Amino acid sequence: MEIALHLGAHLTDENKLMRNLVRNRDLLAAEGIAVPGPGLYQQQLLVLAREMRDQPTSEETQETLLDGLLESDNVRRTVFSLENLLAPPNWVIEGGRFYPRAGERIAEFCRLFPAAKVQVYLAVRSPATFLPALIKRQRGGGRDAALTDIDPASMRWSEVIAQIKDSVPEVPITIWTDEDTALLWPEVLRAVSGHQPTTTLVGWFAWYWDMMTPKTHEAMRRYFARNPITDDLHRRKVLSAMLEKFARPESLEVDATLPGWNDAYVEVLTEIYEQDLDLIASFPGVTLLEP
């Protein structure tokens, strides 16, 4: 049994990945891929992972959990999405670091499924836009001071990945960036679900709804319905051209400002982030999806 563990991160795909995979549940089931509805397991697995961290687990533990979640016995791969496994939404940052307990939390999850081959999937996002987005969402929740009293230039996603590798070195990790998702979306869906390259998921273009007008989005849908895509590179080229032509300018604008920031500082953060991605790509057992 393979278990694909999608971890978000927070403020990246905003549950669009699981909505699409659940929509294609029957299609994926034909390939032995189970996609339980997140409402069936998210809270349960989060609680169990914490409660069982010091308790013995076995293949029987795994089977008991899966029997309650899967509708079929003919399953080779199960997809779970647990955005809050790394941290609750208001505790993404602690001690000036992203997800400082990521390694131990994933190790706790893996102990629930000792006979499974767990694979981790995670989108990362530039601190230049991630931090303003976090503060905007959490404003009024008493966390402003904790988020603003940090050094953004010292924050590294590579530390999160290194933690996970140290805790569960046998678990492969697939990473992509929030900034590249528009060009990679069908590939991200396939990486997480594990479906065949020849399988086309229904409704994958719904991800782009907020970026276009209804008319141009319909034009996009018709184009892909009428024009077979030969490979991933071909699709990326088509998506790039469509986004350049049809995407509403305001949909591409991302807030990257905090008090005291200017364009030069945002450029510095972006450069540090790009260097951090190069480091992540060099880690053994880590795959970075890129256009």
Buried (B, 14 or more C-beta within 10 A) or exposed (E): BBBBBBBBBBBBBEEBBBBBBBBBBEBBBEEBBBBBEBEEBBEEBBEBBEEBBEEEBEEEBBEEBBEEBBEEEEBEBBBBBBBBBBBEBBBBBEEBBBBBBBBBBBBBBBBBBBEBEBBBBBBBBBBBBBBBBBBEBBEEEEBEEBBEEBEBEEBBBBBBBBBBBEBBEEBBBBBBBBBBBBBBBBBBBBBBBBBEEEBBBEEBBBBBEEBBEEEBBEBBBEEBEEEEBEEBEEBBEBBEEBBEEBBEEEEEEBEBBBEEBEEEBBEBBBEBBEEBBEBBEEBEBBBBBEB
